[in-house]
């Protein structure tokens, strides 16, 4: 099945807009704190439910949610939110809708999430990040399974791929179950980084996590496109028929759900 990531352009353009990525700047966090984060999180979850329903009504059962679902989540535990019971109820409702409609809901933390970093601080923050994402999926009462993935990149090799793979595997083995059971790892966008075969041999087979194959990362250089040209495109030209048959395909393009509709036509 085909899916899309984060923003729904159709719903974002409505009045009021529907979106699940409301965030705030550091200055706003420092001045308004937990109360404002709680308000934004509640609005994000309400709109996530609306996006999921819109997706279902348009035959879309695969969606990648924004990692901004709970703003400034690194600064607190979700249970500390003053409206936590409403947050939990909304999350449970989203999860029930996903299960009832045989949908997939996934997350993809940002490029700064590096579980194999040489920096202990970066690793600690990255572990915290994937654990938070796992917690949100637990709140939705979705199974601890790669079907509801928290997808990451290794993202660097630090001059020694073998040692980097070893660090990654060690960190993954110690992740809390809510994150460990949902983790997937994706190939990178540079030949010098991590290809699918390398991930399978060095990581996936060792710690038993699936590999996400990014066809875009795998092919854009071979088509004579610059990085910017490839990643700024509004629409995906095609998805190979064999890939549609073999896998769930997440469309990553500026056109979002509109790109998906173009591929269907």
Backbone as a ProteinNet text record, in pm:
[ID]
protein_1_A
[PRIMARY]
XXXXXXXXXXXXXXXXXXXXXXXXXXXXXXXXXXXXXXXXXXXXXXXXXXXXXXXXXXXXXXXXXXXXXXXXXXXXXXXXXXXXXXXXXXXXXXXXXXXXXXXXXXXXXXXXXXXXXXXXXXXXXXXXXXXXXXXXXXXXXXXXXXXXXXXXXXXXXXXXXXXXXXXXXXXXXXXXXXXXXXXXXXXXXXXXXXXXXXXXXXXXXXXXXXXXXXXXXXXXXXXXXXXXXXXXXXXXXXXXXXXXXXXXXXXXXXXXXXXXXXXXX
[TERTIARY]
83.9	0	87.5	30.1	99.8	62.5	159.3	134.3	210.5	192.5	263.6	302.7	387.4	448.1	401.7	365.5	352.5	237.1	262.3	160.8	60.9	-67.4	-171.1	-201	-160.6	-173.5	-319.4	-405	-547	-603.8	-580.3	-634.1	-559.3	-431.4	-353.6	-407.6	-466.3	-516.7	-658	-721.6	-859.1	-863.5	-981	-1001.2	-1104	-1060.6	-923.6	-837.8	-707.1	-618.8	-611	-592.6	-571.3	-426.5	-352.9	-213.7	-170.6	-72.5	-29.8	116.3	164.4	305.5	322.6	224.1	239.1	355.6	439.6	560.1	577.6	683.8	712.8	863	902.2	1043.3	1088.9	1220.3	1276.8	1227.4	1221.4	1176.5	1033.3	949	810.5	805.1	885.8	891.4	934.6	1035.3	1086.8	986.4	903.3	807.1	672.5	631.5	497	497.6	607.8	631	531.3	511	436.4	290.7	231	90	70.9	161	147.6	180.4	281.7	313.2	193.5	125.5	8.3	-103.5	-125.7	-230.2	-199.3	-73.6	-35.9	-45	-1.6	-7.9	-152.2	-241.8	-383	-439.5	-406.8	-453.8	-394.1	-266.9	-202.8	-270.9	-302.4	-365.9	-508.4	-580.2	-714.7	-706.4	-609.2	-596.1	-538.4	-455	-409.8	-529.8	-623.6	-744.7	-819.7	-828.9	-897.1	-821.9	-689.4	-608	-625.7	-623.6	-642.5	-778.2	-881.3	-1014.4	-1018.6	-957.5	-951.1	-876.9	-766.9	-691.3	-778.5	-846.7	-933	-1038.3	-1097.9	-1202.7	-1149.8	-1018.1	-956.6	-871.3	-894.6	-827.9	-680.1	-636	-494.5	-480.9	-403.4	-392.7	-250.5	-165.4	-25.5	10	51.4	77.4	193.1	284.2	393.7	363.4	349.1	312.9	435.7	412.5	520.1	577.8	708.8	774.2	751.8	682	645.3	509	457.5	325.3	314.2	417.7	425	539.9	512.1	620.2	710.4	837.5	937.4	936.5	912.2	896	1023.5	1139.4	1264.1	1276.6	1189.2	1200.9	1112.2	1032.3	939.6	892.6	834.9	764.9	619.9	563.5	428.3	328.8	355.8	266.2	262.9	361.8	366.2	273.4	222.8	135	8.7	-34	-152.5	-280	-283.3	-400.2	-371.4	-286.4	-241.7	-357.5	-460.7	-571.8	-641.4	-653.9	-712.5	-617.9	-488.8	-388.9	-397.8	-404.4	-410.8	-538	-649.6	-776	-772.5	-717.8	-707.5	-614	-501.6	-406.9	-470.7	-542.5	-609.5	-711.8	-783	-881.4	-813.3	-699.3	-624.6	-580.9	-528	-482.5	-595.6	-710.5	-825.4	-869.6	-865	-903.2	-804.5	-676.6	-574.1	-598.1	-620.2	-640.4	-769.4	-876.4	-1005.9	-1004.1	-916.5	-912.8	-788.9	-720.3	-603.4	-502.7	-470.7	-379	-240.7	-142.5	-8.4	20	73.3	115.3	259.8	347.1	489.6	546.3	669.7	743.8	884.4	945	1082.6	1153.2	1217.8	1289.7	1391.3	1427.9	1513.2	1654.4	1727.7	1862.4	1959.6	1928.7	2016.6	2007.1	1912.6	1896.9	1997.7	2107.7	2217.5	2252.6	2198.8	2220	2362.3	2436.8	2573.9	2678.9	2639.2	2733.8	2849	2962.5	3075.6	3056.8	2958.5	2929.7	2827.7	2865.3	2773.6	2648.9	2664.9	2550.6	2453.1	2507.1	2420.6	2347.2	2416.3	2351.9	2240.4	2267.4	2166.1	2042.1	2062.3	1947.9	1874.3	1948.5	1886.5	1804.3	1858.5	1783.5	1655.3	1666.3	1548.6	1444.4	1492.1	1401.4	1323.5	1392.8	1320.7	1231.8	1273.6	1189.7	1061.4	1071.5	951.1	855	907.5	820.9	752.7	827.9	767.6	659.1	680.1	579.6	451.1	462.7	341.7	263	333.4	265.5	204.3	269.1	208.5	80.9	83.3	-37.3	-152	-118	-220.2	-263.3	-196.8	-225.1	-206.7	-106.6	-70.1	34.6	31.1	124.3	270.2	351.7	496.2	551.5	547.8	581	635.4	724.7	772.7	662.4	544.1	431.9	403.3	430.1	414.2	554.4	629.7	774.7	818.6	932.3	1013.9	1139	1146	1246.6	1363.2	1486	1604	1708.8	1803.3	1925.5	2042	2144.5	2271.8	2335.8	2338.8	2366	2511.3	2604.1	2747.3	2825.3	2956	3037.1	3158	3186.1	3290.4	3426	3449.8	3578.7	3600.5	3499.3	3515.2	3376.4	3335.3	3199.7	3178	3277.2	3260.9	3236.3	3314.2	3297.3	3164.5	3123.8	2996.3	2880.1	2884.8	2780.1	2775.1	2891.7	2897.8	2830.6	2860.6	2798	2647.1	2603.7	2460.4	2390.4	2446.4	2385.1	2380.6	2486.1	2489.3	2380.8	2364.5	2262.7	2122.9	2100.7	1969.4	1932.4	2028.2	2001.4	1954	1994.8	1959.6	1841.2	1779	1663.5	1547.2	1462.5	1342	1254.2	1182	1103.3	1008	950.5	854.8	920	1051.4	1124.6	1192.5	1254	1329	1241.5	1120.7	1033.7	979.3	990.1	935.1	1043.8	1168.1	1275.7	1298	1317.7	1365.5	1479.6	1565.6	1681	1681.4	1709.5	1697	1832.7	1846.7	1969.1	1984.3	2109.3	2140	2147.4	2166.7	2158.8	2295.2	2400.3	2534.3	2603.4	2675.9	2743.9	2841.4	2895.6	2995	2932.4	2800.5	2734.4	2679.2	2553.2	2503.7	2405.3	2443.1	2356.3	2268.4	2169.4	2083	2162.4	2248.2	2324.2	2409.7	2470.7	2553	2467.6	2350.4	2262.8	2215.1	2181.3	2135.6	2245.7	2365.8	2475.7	2531	2542.1	2611.7	2520.2	2391.2	2299.7	2177.2	2099.3	1968.5	1979.1	2070.4	2084.2	2138.3	2209.1	2269.8	2171.2	2087.9	1996.5	1850.2	1824.5	1688.9	1593	1640.3	1549	1537.6	1420.5	1402.1	1476	1507.3	1567.1	1459.4	1450.8	1364.8	1445.6	1396.4	1465.5	1414.3	1501.2	1466.1	1511.8	1417.9	1446.9	1498.7	1446	1487.7	1636	1677	1818.2	1905.2	1850.6	1927.7	1954.4	1865.2	1870.9	1891.3	1872.9	1868.9	2001.6	2113.3	2242.8	2261.4	2208.7	2222.8	2140.5	2043.8	1960.5	2012.2	2129.4	2187.5	2126.4	2057.9	1997.2	2089.2	2087.4	2157	2073.1	2134.8	2063.1	1942.1	1962.1	1852.2	1741	1775.6	1673.3	1590.1	1656.1	1584.8	1492.5	1538.2	1462.1	1362.6	1370.4	1274.9	1160.9	1158.5	1054.3	917.6	815.3	679.9	615.3	654.7	588.8	691	652.7	732.5	689.1	785.8	752.1	688.7	741.7	686.9	732.9	656.2	697.4	701.5	815.4	825.4	715.9	653	544.9	586.2	711.3	754.1	758.1	788.4	796.8	658	561.9	424.3	371.5	407.3	358.5	427.8	553.2	635.3	633.9	593.3	615.7	512	503.8	432.9	526.8	477.7	563.2	522.5	616.8	595	644.3	554.6	590.4	647.6	773.2	836.3	856.6	765.3	776.3	695.4	722.2	654.1	504.6	459.2	316.8	235.9	301.8	236.7	125.7	2.9	-106.3	-139.5	-111.2	-139.1	-46.7	75.5	166.5	113.4	59.1	3	-111.6	-198.9	-311.3	-262.8	-157.1	-102.7	-49.3	11.4	62.8	-49.8	-162.8	-277.6	-342.7	-333	-407.6	-342.6
-119.6	0	124.7	233.5	361.6	446.5	523.4	616.4	745.2	840.1	967.8	1011.9	1114.9	1153.7	1290.7	1296.3	1418.3	1509	1607.1	1706.9	1657.4	1682.9	1664.7	1803.1	1826.5	1960.4	2002.1	1907.8	1940.8	1993.3	1921.2	1961.5	2080.7	2093.4	2208.6	2338.4	2332.6	2453.6	2491.5	2413.9	2443.3	2541.1	2590.1	2684.8	2624.6	2582.4	2587.2	2476	2497.4	2393.9	2273.2	2157.4	2034.4	1991.1	1981.6	1938.1	1883.9	1795.6	1732.5	1763	1878.8	1913.7	2051.5	2094.5	2223.7	2214.7	2317.2	2317	2456.6	2479.7	2613.7	2633	2758.5	2792.5	2784.6	2785.1	2776.7	2890.3	3011.3	3126.1	3106	3046.9	3021.3	2914.4	2808.7	2706.7	2766.5	2852.7	2910.6	3004.8	3070.1	3165.1	3100.5	2998.5	2941.9	2798.2	2728.2	2600.3	2489.7	2407.9	2283.6	2305.7	2412.4	2438.7	2454.4	2528.5	2550.4	2423	2349.7	2221.5	2127.5	2127.3	2041.6	2079.9	2209.7	2257.1	2216.6	2236.9	2201.9	2051	1973.2	1827.7	1780.7	1838.3	1800	1835.1	1953.1	1992	1902	1868.4	1779.6	1642.9	1587.8	1456.3	1461	1568.1	1581.3	1585.5	1658.6	1669	1542.2	1469.6	1340.2	1249.3	1249.6	1167.9	1210.4	1341.3	1390.6	1349.9	1356.5	1316.7	1167.9	1087.2	943.4	912.7	982.9	959.9	1002.7	1117.5	1163.6	1060.5	1010.4	908.6	786.5	736.8	619.7	645.6	764.7	798.2	808.8	826.8	837.3	714.3	606.1	480.6	476.6	557.9	562.7	499.1	392.8	319.4	318	402.9	408	554.9	592	733	743.5	835.8	864.5	993.5	983.2	1097.9	1184	1311.5	1403.8	1371.5	1385.5	1368.5	1488.2	1589	1703.7	1684	1563	1534.5	1585	1561.8	1614	1714.1	1844.6	1944.2	1943.9	1966.5	1977.4	1855.1	1738.5	1617.7	1575.6	1627.8	1591.6	1657.9	1754.8	1831.3	1778.4	1677.1	1627.5	1486.6	1417.7	1292.7	1325.2	1252.3	1285.2	1280.3	1195.5	1187.2	1316.3	1404.2	1530.3	1635.8	1614.2	1713.6	1729.6	1853.9	1875.2	1815.8	1797	1736.6	1592.3	1525.2	1391.5	1295.5	1299.5	1205.9	1229.8	1355.3	1383.1	1337.3	1361.5	1315	1163.7	1093	947	899.6	965.3	928	952.8	1067	1098.2	1000.5	969.7	875.4	737.6	694.7	564.7	561.8	672	680.1	670.8	739	730.5	586.7	521.2	384.1	288.6	307.7	221.9	238.7	362.6	388.1	321	329.8	265.1	114.5	52.6	-92.7	-132.9	-58.3	-93.5	-86.3	-1.5	18.3	-42.6	-129.4	-201.3	-105.4	0.3	102.8	81.4	148.1	155.4	300	319.3	450.7	437.3	522.1	512.5	650.1	649.8	772.2	761	877.3	882.5	1000.2	978.6	1087.6	1153.7	1277.3	1358.4	1304.7	1368	1322.6	1329.9	1411.4	1426.2	1306.1	1217.1	1097.4	993.1	979.6	891.4	796.6	678.6	580.7	527.2	542.9	490.7	600.1	717.3	827.6	793.5	859.1	845.9	932.5	1022	1110.1	1044.8	1026.6	965.9	1051.3	1183	1272.5	1257.2	1249.8	1231.3	1098.5	993.6	862.5	868.2	931.9	940.2	1013.4	1125	1200.2	1121.4	1045	964.3	850.1	785.8	679.8	736.7	852.7	918	947.3	990.4	1024	902.3	792.9	674.8	616.2	629.1	581.7	662.8	795.3	879.1	836.8	814	771.7	638.4	547.4	421.6	441.3	537	567.3	618.5	704.4	755	640.9	548	433.8	342.9	332.8	260	328.7	461.9	535.1	508.2	487.7	455.6	309.2	233.1	90.5	13.4	54.4	-16.7	-122.5	-236.1	-344.4	-301.3	-363.6	-340.4	-424.9	-366.1	-437.9	-339	-382.6	-292.7	-243.5	-302.6	-249	-105.7	-76.2	59.5	108.4	139.3	153.7	288.8	285.5	404	383.1	455.7	431.8	529.4	478.1	562.9	533.8	625.4	605	583.1	512.6	518.7	653.6	694.2	832.1	875.8	790	824.1	694.6	700.8	581.5	613.3	741.5	784.4	722.1	694.6	642.3	494.1	426.6	283.2	220	162.7	108.6	-9	-92.6	-209	-166	-69	-21	51.4	125.7	197	98.6	-5.4	-108	-174.9	-198.8	-260.8	-171.6	-40.6	52	54.8	60.8	65.3	-58.1	-173.6	-297.9	-302.5	-255.6	-254.9	-164	-45.6	48.8	-7.1	-63.3	-120.1	-230.9	-314.3	-425.5	-377.4	-255.8	-202.7	-106.4	-86.2	2.9	-53.2	34.6	-16.1	-91.1	-192.9	-276.1	-197.9	-88.8	-12.9	47.6	71.7	123.4	10.8	-80.3	-189.9	-272	-302.9	-391	-324.3	-191.5	-118.2	-60.7	-73	-5.8	-66.9	20.9	-18.2	75.8	32.6	113.9	129.5	250.4	285.9	315.2	276.2	308.7	459.5	503.4	646	694	826.2	889.7	917.7	857.8	876.4	741.1	721.8	594.2	559.9	664	639.8	596.7	606.7	571.6	428.8	407.9	272	230.1	128.1	71	-37.6	-82	-189.7	-317.6	-365.3	-487.5	-473.1	-355.8	-334.8	-339.9	-278.1	-279.1	-420.2	-494.8	-632.4	-715.5	-706	-790.4	-744.6	-612.3	-560.6	-531	-514.2	-470.3	-561.3	-568.3	-634.5	-780.3	-852.9	-994.6	-1015.8	-918.4	-933.7	-905.3	-801.4	-764.1	-785.2	-837.3	-876.2	-761.8	-653.9	-544.6	-533.3	-497.1	-485.4	-365.2	-374.7	-264	-198.1	-66.1	11.7	49.5	12	41.6	173.6	274.6	403.8	405.4	384	379.7	514.7	621.6	757.7	776.5	741.4	752.5	664.1	549.2	451	496.1	577.7	599.7	742.4	844.1	978.6	1018.9	976.3	1013.7	951.2	830	760.9	825.6	908.3	972.4	1111.3	1148.3	1276.2	1394.3	1369.6	1477.4	1519	1648.2	1692.5	1654.8	1660.1	1632.3	1723.8	1854.8	1950.1	1923.3	1895.7	1868.5	1746.7	1644.5	1521.1	1538.5	1608.7	1615.5	1731	1824.7	1934.3	1908.7	1795.1	1767.1	1759.5	1817.6	1813.9	1677.3	1604.2	1477.3	1369.7	1246.5	1130.2	1087.7	1069.1	1037.3	899.6	802.8	667.7	584.1	482.5	379	249.3	181.8	60	-40.3	-101.4	-196.9	-307.9	-356.3	-464.4	-419.3	-289.3	-238.2	-223.9	-181.3	-171.6	-308.4	-409.4	-543.8	-601.8	-564.9	-631.1	-562.7	-435.3	-361.3	-252.2	-203.3	-79.3	34.9	131.2	235.7	371.5	437.1	571.2	673.6	761.3	865.2	984.4	1020.8	1137.1	1242.7	1338	1446	1564.5	1681.2	1802.3	1798.7	1719.3	1713.4	1632.5	1555.6	1476.1	1387.8	1399.9	1312.5	1333.8	1452.6	1479.5	1397.7	1376.5	1289.9	1147.4	1102.9	968.4	954.6	1055	1049.5	1046.8	1122.2	1122	984.6	916.6	783	682.6	705.7	617.1	635.7	757	788.8	728.3
0	0	0	-46.6	-51.8	69.1	117.9	226.4	203.9	293.7	285.1	425.3	430.8	557.6	605.9	733.5	813.3	772.2	687.1	657.4	553.6	579.2	478.2	422.2	298.1	241.1	224.6	196.1	180.8	311.8	420.5	550.2	608.3	576.3	625.2	568.1	448.8	384.9	424.4	509.8	549.6	666.6	694.3	804.2	901.4	1019.4	1070.7	1009.8	1004.5	949.7	1042.2	982.3	1058.7	1040	1148.8	1140.5	1276.2	1274	1399.6	1430.6	1383.6	1404.8	1468	1546.6	1615.4	1713	1711.6	1793.2	1850.7	1922.6	1973	1981.6	1976.4	1987.4	2133	2148.6	2282.5	2371	2315.8	2395.2	2444.2	2359.2	2399.1	2507.1	2490.9	2594.2	2727.2	2723.8	2847.7	2912.8	2832	2888.1	2922.5	2846	2864.7	2914.2	2894.1	2958.1	2931.2	3034.9	3023.1	2983.7	3031.6	2999	2848.8	2785.9	2641.4	2564.5	2608.8	2544.9	2552.9	2666.2	2684.3	2588.4	2573.4	2481.6	2337.7	2295.5	2158.1	2135.5	2233.5	2220.1	2204.5	2281.5	2271	2133.7	2085.1	1951.5	1844	1858.7	1761.4	1757.3	1872.9	1876.4	1822	1851	1792.9	1640.6	1590.2	1445.1	1383.5	1457.6	1407.4	1383.1	1475.1	1457	1331.2	1306.4	1186.1	1059.4	1064.2	948.4	920.2	1024.1	1005.8	943.1	988.8	931.9	785.4	754.5	614.7	530.6	582.4	509.4	481.1	582.9	565	457.5	460.8	364.3	221.8	208.4	75.9	43.2	114.9	83.5	115.9	212.7	251.9	390.1	398.9	525.6	582.3	527.5	572	590.4	711.7	742.3	840.7	811.2	903.8	977.5	1106.4	1189.6	1219.6	1240.1	1274.9	1412.4	1425.7	1555	1647	1598	1681.2	1747	1743.1	1799.2	1942.5	2022.5	2159.6	2163	2154.8	2145.9	2269.8	2246.3	2352.7	2444.7	2384.7	2465.2	2537.4	2494.6	2562.5	2699.2	2726.4	2850.3	2962.8	2935	3036.9	2999.1	3095	3067.8	3035.7	2941.5	2897.3	3013.5	3112.6	3228.5	3309.4	3289.5	3363	3304.4	3185.7	3124.6	3208.6	3232.9	3317.2	3258.6	3128.5	3062.9	3021.1	3097.3	3058.1	3033.2	3115.4	3096.7	2963.1	2921.7	2789.8	2679.2	2699	2602.1	2586.6	2697.1	2691.9	2622	2650.4	2586.4	2436.1	2395.5	2252.7	2182.4	2246.1	2186.8	2172	2274.6	2268.1	2154.2	2135.5	2027.4	1890.8	1875.9	1749.4	1722.9	1825.2	1808.4	1775.3	1840.1	1810.9	1666.1	1617.4	1478.1	1382.8	1414.1	1331.4	1325	1439.3	1441.7	1370.7	1393.8	1335.1	1183.6	1129.2	984.3	919.2	993.9	942	879.3	954.1	906.8	967.9	909.9	966.8	1005.5	1125	1172.6	1218.1	1165.4	1196.5	1230.9	1280.7	1310.6	1252.7	1229.1	1177.6	1244.7	1360.9	1427.7	1335.2	1367.1	1280.8	1264.3	1172.5	1136.7	1253.7	1353.2	1469	1563.7	1540.5	1623.9	1577.5	1649.5	1609	1724	1716.7	1823	1827.3	1717	1711.3	1724	1768	1780.1	1874.8	1851.4	1943.7	2067.7	2063.1	2176	2269	2393.9	2490.8	2509.3	2503.5	2519	2402.7	2280.2	2163.2	2170.7	2211.7	2224.9	2329.3	2442.5	2548.3	2499.2	2427.4	2375.3	2267.4	2188.8	2083.4	2142.2	2244.3	2312.9	2372.3	2434	2491	2383.4	2266.1	2156.8	2108.7	2080.2	2031	2140.8	2266.4	2376.5	2386.8	2366.6	2367.5	2256.9	2137.2	2027.1	2059.3	2118.7	2160	2264.3	2353.3	2456.2	2392.6	2291	2225.3	2162.2	2098.5	2037.1	2143.4	2259.1	2370.3	2416.9	2425.1	2464.5	2368.1	2241.6	2141.3	2148.2	2235.6	2252.6	2122.4	2046.2	1924.2	1957.3	1890.7	1922.3	1911.8	1992.7	1985.7	1871.9	1754.4	1631.5	1530	1439.7	1333.6	1240.7	1247.2	1169.5	1212.3	1337.6	1391.5	1427.3	1323.9	1335.5	1390.4	1458.9	1484.9	1399.7	1290.1	1187	1202.3	1203	1222.8	1115.7	1103.3	1025.5	1122.3	1076.7	1149.9	1121.3	994.3	957.8	953.2	992	988.7	1008.8	977.3	1005.5	1092.6	1117	1210	1178.8	1050.2	1007.6	1030.5	1086.9	1115.4	1118.6	1005.7	997.7	1092.8	1107.3	1194.6	1339.1	1385.6	1523.1	1539.6	1435.8	1441	1448	1366	1370	1507	1565.3	1698.2	1802.2	1797.8	1893	1873.5	1748.1	1719	1776.4	1751.3	1799.3	1952.1	2016.6	2163	2219.3	2158.5	2205.8	2181.4	2062.6	2030.2	2128.9	2162.8	2254.5	2390.9	2429.5	2561.1	2558.7	2443.3	2436.4	2517.7	2572.4	2639	2539.4	2584	2491.7	2402.5	2451.3	2370.5	2246.8	2253.8	2137.9	2061.1	2133.8	2071	1976.8	2018.7	1940.5	1815.1	1808	1693.8	1603.2	1641.6	1569.4	1431.5	1333.2	1200.5	1164.1	1071.7	1032.8	881.3	835.2	692.9	629.7	502.7	428.9	412	398.4	389.9	245.3	231.1	99.3	37.7	90.9	34.7	23.4	-84.8	-107.1	5	69.2	173.3	305.6	316.3	441.6	434.9	471.8	493.6	386.3	311.2	208.7	270.5	194.9	243.8	273.5	181.6	214.2	340	357.2	477	603.2	598.9	715.8	748.1	645.1	667.4	732.1	677.5	725.2	860.1	877.9	995.9	1113.5	1086.5	1191.6	1203.3	1095.5	1103.4	1145	1084	1116.8	1257.8	1309.6	1442.4	1554.7	1536.7	1645.3	1609.3	1490.4	1454.4	1433.3	1368.6	1335.6	1183.8	1132.4	987.6	930	802.1	727.5	642.2	650.9	562.7	439.4	323.2	197.1	141.9	138.8	80.2	-65.1	-154.5	-298.3	-346.9	-289.3	-324.8	-294.5	-173.6	-136.8	-225.1	-262.2	-338	-481.4	-539.1	-683.7	-730.7	-645.4	-703.6	-767.6	-709.8	-767.2	-905.1	-923.1	-1050.9	-1161.8	-1126.1	-1227.6	-1264.6	-1216.2	-1252.3	-1179.9	-1067.9	-991.2	-877.6	-847	-727.7	-606.6	-489.9	-365	-352.2	-378.4	-363.9	-464.3	-588	-689.5	-651.9	-603.9	-570.8	-451	-349.1	-225.7	-222.6	-316.3	-320.7	-417.6	-483.6	-581.8	-513.7	-580.7	-526.7	-542.4	-645.6	-673.4	-708	-683.2	-721	-860	-948.9	-1087.7	-1100.3	-1027.3	-1037.6	-918.9	-890.4	-796.4	-875.2	-879.9	-960	-923	-1021.7	-992.5	-896.8	-910.3	-821.6	-676.6	-655.8	-520.3	-458.7	-538.9	-488.9	-445.3	-521.2	-489.2	-366.3	-348.4	-246.8	-111	-105.4	18.7	38.5	162	190.1	154.2	76.7	20.4	76.1	143.9	196.6	94.9	49.3	-46.3	29.7	-0.3	61.7	-45.4	-51.7	-149.7	-100.1	-159.5	-116.7	-137.8	-234.5	-264.1	-164.8	-78.8	25	-33.1	21.8	-23.6	-170.8	-222.9	-364.5	-454.5	-410.1	-484.9	-489.7	-378	-373.1	-473.2	-478.6	-572.2	-717	-745	-881.8	-920	-825.6	-853.9	-877.3	-815.6	-835.1	-972	-1025.8	-1148.2	-1271.9
[MASK]
+++++++++++++++++++++++++++++++++++++++++++++++++++++++++++++++++++++++++++++++++++++++++++++++++++++++++++++++++++++++++++++++++++++++++++++++++++++++++++++++++++++++++++++++++++++++++++++++++++++++++++++++++++++++++++++++++++++++++++++++++++++++++++++++++++++++++

